[in-house]
């Protein structure tokens, strides 16, 4: 059973005659008849009832048709994908980014993509990872770079890098030793991502740890953005969390110190995409360039995120 045989069968079933199928495929009518005859011989059954003006698909042909159509379509999708990799002369890349992505992507992702592919349109959505994941799941964007954990029933996930999450405070006694979850829960807290307090990945990690200890996290203040939380911490209103990449970017106001958690905690960055859709070549290239930018960050003097996905991992994710 060959792809050419299946293509001849699917085309003849759709058009109703061998001659019409031959014309569409650019073959002779005897060649199409021979392809289908050899397929029928291999399967040991007839796929068409012959003799009338139009072909009639047999019950065996009806059973084969959806599988043959799927195989033909998959081959065509693969052909287009390979060709498009070398011909990014149009189309659109739609990609979601975690809100604090600028701490990790030293290169300007949008500018770099535009310089290489000036005819490709871009839609880059920067928001909380929970929102980005939901947007990918419903198909409004094709892929994204998010922080785990996320709800991923419909998604393919590739962990790509990780960065430590630290405790930040102006209280020197709170920074003397690594902080336990018990100490965290009892401290006055200023936490950000208020709109996503139950779905933000870092908040979910902390809530899970607190639950295992039989505790609850009840922040004194909740705000939307990290910089606002840090300003309040600097004024002595409480403590917060911050990724190490942000610390190296010197975003901490004067007077704030950091310490690790007793059980080290990490933001794990991951690419996500839907399981049931093939990425456009433009969005696939955006994923590849994002991985390159993460590697560049890792190798820089300020690099904190450890890249854990290889180029081969990226190729597998894009297939």
ROROVO-940418 format. One record per residue (C-alpha): residue in three letters; residue number from 1; x, y, z. Coordinates in nm, 4 decimals, always signed. Layout:
N
residuo; num; u; v; w
ALA; NUM; X; Y; Z
...
This chain:
319
residuo; num; u; v; w
UNK; 1; +0.0000; +0.0000; +0.0000
UNK; 2; +0.1644; +0.3205; -0.1182
UNK; 3; +0.0762; +0.6860; -0.0748
UNK; 4; +0.0302; +0.7204; -0.4530
UNK; 5; -0.2202; +0.4343; -0.4503
UNK; 6; -0.4119; +0.5927; -0.1630
UNK; 7; -0.4103; +0.9302; -0.3390
UNK; 8; -0.5509; +0.7708; -0.6562
UNK; 9; -0.8207; +0.5953; -0.4522
UNK; 10; -0.9229; +0.9081; -0.2578
UNK; 11; -0.9322; +1.1226; -0.5719
UNK; 12; -1.1358; +0.8681; -0.7699
UNK; 13; -1.3817; +0.8316; -0.4814
UNK; 14; -1.4235; +1.2094; -0.4640
UNK; 15; -1.4597; +1.2709; -0.8385
UNK; 16; -1.6517; +0.9558; -0.9295
UNK; 17; -1.4506; +0.8418; -1.2349
UNK; 18; -1.1000; +0.7207; -1.3079
UNK; 19; -1.0700; +0.9631; -1.5974
UNK; 20; -1.1521; +1.2657; -1.3803
UNK; 21; -0.9051; +1.1453; -1.1176
UNK; 22; -0.6392; +1.0977; -1.3853
UNK; 23; -0.6910; +1.4513; -1.5150
UNK; 24; -0.6584; +1.6031; -1.1663
UNK; 25; -0.3503; +1.3972; -1.0823
UNK; 26; -0.1817; +1.4519; -1.4184
UNK; 27; -0.1752; +1.0808; -1.4969
UNK; 28; -0.3254; +0.8648; -1.7670
UNK; 29; -0.6547; +0.6886; -1.7020
UNK; 30; -0.4916; +0.3423; -1.7336
UNK; 31; -0.2269; +0.4451; -1.4791
UNK; 32; -0.4928; +0.5435; -1.2229
UNK; 33; -0.6851; +0.2208; -1.2894
UNK; 34; -0.3669; +0.0197; -1.2396
UNK; 35; -0.2825; +0.1941; -0.9106
UNK; 36; -0.6247; +0.1143; -0.7680
UNK; 37; -0.6249; -0.2397; -0.9060
UNK; 38; -0.2923; -0.3114; -0.7311
UNK; 39; -0.4304; -0.1654; -0.4077
UNK; 40; -0.7381; -0.3874; -0.4332
UNK; 41; -0.5169; -0.6909; -0.4998
UNK; 42; -0.3129; -0.6180; -0.1861
UNK; 43; -0.6267; -0.5749; +0.0261
UNK; 44; -0.7991; -0.8751; -0.1294
UNK; 45; -1.1235; -0.6919; -0.1995
UNK; 46; -1.2809; -0.4490; -0.4447
UNK; 47; -1.2949; -0.0842; -0.3502
UNK; 48; -1.5283; +0.0291; -0.6314
UNK; 49; -1.8250; -0.1196; -0.8105
UNK; 50; -1.7488; -0.0790; -1.1799
UNK; 51; -1.9801; -0.0851; -1.4779
UNK; 52; -2.1972; +0.2214; -1.4348
UNK; 53; -2.1286; +0.5719; -1.5574
UNK; 54; -1.9925; +0.6680; -1.2169
UNK; 55; -1.7861; +0.4738; -0.9683
UNK; 56; -1.9622; +0.3499; -0.6538
UNK; 57; -1.7519; +0.2919; -0.3453
UNK; 58; -1.7975; -0.0563; -0.1947
UNK; 59; -1.8441; -0.1163; +0.1806
UNK; 60; -1.4737; -0.2055; +0.1978
UNK; 61; -1.3937; +0.1208; +0.0209
UNK; 62; -1.6075; +0.3112; +0.2709
UNK; 63; -1.4039; +0.1597; +0.5538
UNK; 64; -1.0741; +0.2533; +0.3909
UNK; 65; -1.1690; +0.6027; +0.2731
UNK; 66; -1.1365; +0.8025; +0.6008
UNK; 67; -0.8000; +0.6419; +0.6794
UNK; 68; -0.6738; +0.6948; +0.3265
UNK; 69; -0.7916; +1.0571; +0.3328
UNK; 70; -0.6135; +1.1141; +0.6631
UNK; 71; -0.2887; +0.9676; +0.5290
UNK; 72; -0.3046; +1.1802; +0.2129
UNK; 73; -0.3805; +1.4955; +0.4145
UNK; 74; -0.0985; +1.4258; +0.6612
UNK; 75; +0.1467; +1.3860; +0.3756
UNK; 76; +0.0291; +1.7131; +0.2214
UNK; 77; +0.0573; +1.8925; +0.5564
UNK; 78; +0.4119; +1.7624; +0.5931
UNK; 79; +0.5043; +1.8728; +0.2431
UNK; 80; +0.3704; +2.2236; +0.3051
UNK; 81; +0.5433; +2.2476; +0.6428
UNK; 82; +0.8830; +2.1528; +0.5012
UNK; 83; +0.8448; +2.3905; +0.2075
UNK; 84; +0.7314; +2.6746; +0.4338
UNK; 85; +1.0395; +2.6411; +0.6540
UNK; 86; +1.2428; +2.7680; +0.3604
UNK; 87; +0.9915; +3.0209; +0.2346
UNK; 88; +0.8739; +3.2530; +0.5131
UNK; 89; +0.7493; +3.5175; +0.2743
UNK; 90; +0.4096; +3.5764; +0.4307
UNK; 91; +0.1669; +3.4566; +0.6922
UNK; 92; +0.1417; +3.5475; +1.0574
UNK; 93; +0.3085; +3.4371; +1.3801
UNK; 94; +0.0844; +3.4345; +1.6896
UNK; 95; +0.2718; +3.3761; +2.0127
UNK; 96; +0.2058; +3.4322; +2.3826
UNK; 97; +0.4704; +3.5406; +2.6314
UNK; 98; +0.4829; +3.5314; +3.0090
UNK; 99; +0.4496; +3.8741; +3.1605
UNK; 100; +0.8098; +3.8955; +3.2873
UNK; 101; +0.9653; +3.7592; +2.9685
UNK; 102; +1.1927; +4.0637; +2.9306
UNK; 103; +1.4002; +3.9319; +3.2222
UNK; 104; +1.4912; +3.6245; +3.0165
UNK; 105; +1.4991; +3.7258; +2.6508
UNK; 106; +1.7950; +3.9602; +2.6248
UNK; 107; +1.7488; +3.9949; +2.2501
UNK; 108; +1.4474; +4.1870; +2.1274
UNK; 109; +1.2432; +3.8944; +1.9991
UNK; 110; +1.0064; +4.1016; +1.7868
UNK; 111; +1.2822; +4.3098; +1.6277
UNK; 112; +1.4951; +4.0021; +1.5596
UNK; 113; +1.2038; +3.8233; +1.3929
UNK; 114; +1.1138; +4.1288; +1.1844
UNK; 115; +1.4693; +4.1736; +1.0619
UNK; 116; +1.4808; +3.8147; +0.9404
UNK; 117; +1.1236; +3.7905; +0.8073
UNK; 118; +1.0048; +4.1407; +0.7134
UNK; 119; +0.6988; +4.0144; +0.5243
UNK; 120; +0.5581; +3.8052; +0.8101
UNK; 121; +0.3054; +3.9653; +1.0429
UNK; 122; +0.3357; +3.9155; +1.4195
UNK; 123; +0.0948; +3.9065; +1.7118
UNK; 124; +0.2801; +3.8791; +2.0437
UNK; 125; +0.0567; +3.8604; +2.3498
UNK; 126; +0.2190; +3.9304; +2.6878
UNK; 127; +0.0116; +3.8367; +2.9908
UNK; 128; -0.0101; +3.6047; +3.2885
UNK; 129; +0.0818; +3.2453; +3.2029
UNK; 130; -0.2665; +3.1227; +3.2934
UNK; 131; -0.4178; +3.3583; +3.0341
UNK; 132; -0.1593; +3.2654; +2.7715
UNK; 133; -0.2268; +2.8951; +2.8238
UNK; 134; -0.6029; +2.9482; +2.7953
UNK; 135; -0.5538; +3.1465; +2.4730
UNK; 136; -0.3485; +2.8641; +2.3208
UNK; 137; -0.6043; +2.6041; +2.4311
UNK; 138; -0.8930; +2.7866; +2.2652
UNK; 139; -0.6889; +2.8557; +1.9513
UNK; 140; -0.6732; +3.2358; +1.9575
UNK; 141; -0.2924; +3.2103; +1.9510
UNK; 142; -0.0897; +2.9155; +1.8219
UNK; 143; +0.1780; +2.8734; +2.0881
UNK; 144; +0.3299; +3.0425; +2.3896
UNK; 145; +0.6132; +3.0602; +2.6402
UNK; 146; +0.4634; +3.0216; +2.9883
UNK; 147; +0.5542; +2.9344; +3.3448
UNK; 148; +0.4503; +2.5958; +3.4845
UNK; 149; +0.2329; +2.4583; +3.6303
UNK; 150; -0.0583; +2.5204; +3.3946
UNK; 151; -0.3671; +2.3186; +3.3044
UNK; 152; -0.2595; +2.1326; +2.9923
UNK; 153; -0.5146; +1.8643; +2.9052
UNK; 154; -0.5362; +1.9758; +2.5405
UNK; 155; -0.1784; +2.0989; +2.5075
UNK; 156; +0.1659; +1.9719; +2.4235
UNK; 157; +0.4160; +2.1053; +2.6785
UNK; 158; +0.7943; +2.1299; +2.6535
UNK; 159; +0.9779; +2.2525; +2.9672
UNK; 160; +1.2569; +2.4692; +2.8327
UNK; 161; +1.4275; +2.6546; +3.1218
UNK; 162; +1.4079; +2.7129; +3.4948
UNK; 163; +1.4919; +3.0020; +3.7252
UNK; 164; +1.4934; +3.0156; +4.1036
UNK; 165; +1.2182; +3.1994; +4.2914
UNK; 166; +1.3471; +3.3923; +4.5952
UNK; 167; +1.2039; +3.5502; +4.9087
UNK; 168; +1.2431; +3.9300; +4.9182
UNK; 169; +1.2277; +4.1443; +5.2317
UNK; 170; +1.3717; +4.4495; +5.4081
UNK; 171; +1.3774; +4.2563; +5.7377
UNK; 172; +1.7330; +4.1317; +5.7914
UNK; 173; +1.6162; +3.8660; +6.0377
UNK; 174; +1.3897; +3.7182; +5.7700
UNK; 175; +1.6904; +3.6890; +5.5377
UNK; 176; +1.9221; +3.5192; +5.7856
UNK; 177; +1.8312; +3.1639; +5.6802
UNK; 178; +1.6343; +3.0039; +5.3945
UNK; 179; +1.2602; +3.0537; +5.4465
UNK; 180; +1.0280; +2.7657; +5.5222
UNK; 181; +0.6702; +2.7561; +5.4008
UNK; 182; +0.5595; +2.7990; +5.7628
UNK; 183; +0.7609; +3.1198; +5.7917
UNK; 184; +0.6285; +3.2367; +5.4570
UNK; 185; +0.2650; +3.1856; +5.5581
UNK; 186; +0.3107; +3.3698; +5.8872
UNK; 187; +0.4855; +3.6735; +5.7346
UNK; 188; +0.3126; +3.9925; +5.6169
UNK; 189; +0.2997; +3.9387; +5.2423
UNK; 190; +0.2720; +4.1704; +4.9423
UNK; 191; +0.1954; +3.9448; +4.6459
UNK; 192; +0.1438; +4.0381; +4.2816
UNK; 193; -0.0728; +3.8909; +4.0021
UNK; 194; -0.3787; +3.9728; +4.2113
UNK; 195; -0.6134; +3.9048; +3.9202
UNK; 196; -0.4781; +3.5487; +3.8997
UNK; 197; -0.4220; +3.4672; +4.2644
UNK; 198; -0.5565; +3.1120; +4.2201
UNK; 199; -0.4149; +3.0371; +3.8752
UNK; 200; -0.0770; +3.2151; +3.8607
UNK; 201; +0.1883; +2.9378; +3.8429
UNK; 202; +0.4110; +3.0721; +4.1221
UNK; 203; +0.1106; +3.1310; +4.3481
UNK; 204; -0.0096; +2.7771; +4.2731
UNK; 205; +0.3247; +2.6309; +4.3782
UNK; 206; +0.3147; +2.8219; +4.7050
UNK; 207; -0.0496; +2.7327; +4.7701
UNK; 208; +0.0287; +2.3630; +4.7150
UNK; 209; +0.3174; +2.3786; +4.9614
UNK; 210; +0.1025; +2.5561; +5.2177
UNK; 211; -0.1776; +2.3023; +5.1775
UNK; 212; +0.0621; +2.0120; +5.2372
UNK; 213; +0.1694; +2.1850; +5.5603
UNK; 214; -0.1930; +2.2385; +5.6639
UNK; 215; -0.1622; +2.6153; +5.6200
UNK; 216; -0.3132; +2.8957; +5.4114
UNK; 217; -0.1476; +3.1885; +5.2380
UNK; 218; -0.3276; +3.5107; +5.3247
UNK; 219; -0.1387; +3.8120; +5.1846
UNK; 220; -0.1747; +4.1481; +5.3539
UNK; 221; -0.1669; +4.3276; +5.0193
UNK; 222; -0.2261; +4.2044; +4.6645
UNK; 223; -0.1341; +4.4081; +4.3580
UNK; 224; -0.1125; +4.3325; +3.9884
UNK; 225; +0.2519; +4.3991; +3.9011
UNK; 226; +0.5888; +4.3034; +4.0475
UNK; 227; +0.7296; +4.6573; +4.0480
UNK; 228; +0.4373; +4.7820; +4.2589
UNK; 229; +0.4834; +4.4945; +4.5044
UNK; 230; +0.8546; +4.5712; +4.5347
UNK; 231; +0.7850; +4.9395; +4.6006
UNK; 232; +0.5542; +4.8430; +4.8876
UNK; 233; +0.8110; +4.5976; +5.0243
UNK; 234; +1.0744; +4.8741; +5.0154
UNK; 235; +0.8415; +5.0876; +5.2271
UNK; 236; +0.8191; +4.8129; +5.4885
UNK; 237; +0.4646; +4.6939; +5.4254
UNK; 238; +0.5578; +4.3260; +5.3901
UNK; 239; +0.7610; +4.0690; +5.1968
UNK; 240; +0.7242; +3.9182; +4.8492
UNK; 241; +0.8746; +3.6752; +4.6012
UNK; 242; +1.0902; +3.7516; +4.2977
UNK; 243; +1.2654; +3.5448; +4.0299
UNK; 244; +1.6445; +3.5537; +4.0264
UNK; 245; +1.6471; +3.6922; +3.6710
UNK; 246; +1.4659; +4.0032; +3.7931
UNK; 247; +1.7234; +4.0487; +4.0698
UNK; 248; +2.0096; +4.0486; +3.8199
UNK; 249; +1.8277; +4.3160; +3.6203
UNK; 250; +1.8564; +4.5394; +3.9275
UNK; 251; +1.4834; +4.5896; +3.9700
UNK; 252; +1.5024; +4.5607; +4.3490
UNK; 253; +1.4665; +4.8969; +4.5246
UNK; 254; +1.7388; +4.9896; +4.7716
UNK; 255; +1.7077; +4.8102; +5.1049
UNK; 256; +1.5471; +4.4901; +4.9796
UNK; 257; +1.7404; +4.1672; +5.0252
UNK; 258; +1.6758; +3.8148; +4.9031
UNK; 259; +1.7079; +3.4592; +5.0320
UNK; 260; +1.6235; +3.1160; +4.8933
UNK; 261; +1.3403; +2.9011; +5.0210
UNK; 262; +1.4365; +2.6112; +5.2487
UNK; 263; +1.2891; +2.3851; +4.9827
UNK; 264; +1.4215; +2.5615; +4.6719
UNK; 265; +1.1471; +2.6853; +4.4412
UNK; 266; +1.1741; +2.7415; +4.0670
UNK; 267; +0.9836; +2.9030; +3.7852
UNK; 268; +0.9883; +2.6459; +3.5051
UNK; 269; +0.9441; +2.8060; +3.1638
UNK; 270; +0.7789; +2.5941; +2.8955
UNK; 271; +0.6553; +2.6146; +2.5385
UNK; 272; +0.2918; +2.5142; +2.4906
UNK; 273; +0.0869; +2.4367; +2.1791
UNK; 274; -0.2272; +2.2450; +2.0962
UNK; 275; -0.1956; +1.8708; +2.0377
UNK; 276; -0.4356; +1.8657; +1.7453
UNK; 277; -0.3004; +2.1497; +1.5306
UNK; 278; +0.0086; +2.1926; +1.3174
UNK; 279; +0.1954; +2.5158; +1.3895
UNK; 280; +0.2304; +2.7623; +1.1054
UNK; 281; +0.5874; +2.7966; +0.9850
UNK; 282; +0.5946; +3.1556; +1.1143
UNK; 283; +0.4941; +3.0597; +1.4689
UNK; 284; +0.7301; +2.7600; +1.4630
UNK; 285; +1.0128; +2.9990; +1.3773
UNK; 286; +0.9074; +3.2251; +1.6657
UNK; 287; +0.9429; +2.9268; +1.9011
UNK; 288; +1.2894; +2.8511; +1.7632
UNK; 289; +1.4056; +3.2109; +1.7995
UNK; 290; +1.2708; +3.2234; +2.1572
UNK; 291; +1.4782; +2.9174; +2.2427
UNK; 292; +1.7855; +3.0825; +2.0924
UNK; 293; +1.7174; +3.3959; +2.2983
UNK; 294; +1.6937; +3.1886; +2.6175
UNK; 295; +2.0277; +3.0288; +2.5360
UNK; 296; +2.1751; +3.3746; +2.4811
UNK; 297; +2.0437; +3.4836; +2.8212
UNK; 298; +2.1899; +3.1755; +2.9870
UNK; 299; +2.5341; +3.2486; +2.8408
UNK; 300; +2.5297; +3.6183; +2.9344
UNK; 301; +2.6932; +3.7615; +3.2512
UNK; 302; +2.3427; +3.8190; +3.3941
UNK; 303; +2.2155; +3.4750; +3.2945
UNK; 304; +2.0230; +3.2990; +3.5691
UNK; 305; +1.7813; +3.0681; +3.3870
UNK; 306; +1.9130; +2.7201; +3.3161
UNK; 307; +1.8023; +2.6054; +2.9692
UNK; 308; +1.6955; +2.2412; +2.9917
UNK; 309; +1.5639; +2.1827; +2.6378
UNK; 310; +1.7980; +2.1017; +2.3496
UNK; 311; +1.7636; +2.1915; +1.9855
UNK; 312; +1.6504; +1.8338; +1.9211
UNK; 313; +1.3776; +1.8784; +2.1848
UNK; 314; +1.2574; +2.1891; +2.0006
UNK; 315; +1.2428; +2.0026; +1.6681
UNK; 316; +1.0363; +1.7283; +1.8302
UNK; 317; +0.8007; +1.9841; +1.9848
UNK; 318; +0.7436; +2.1529; +1.6492
UNK; 319; +0.6522; +1.8338; +1.4639
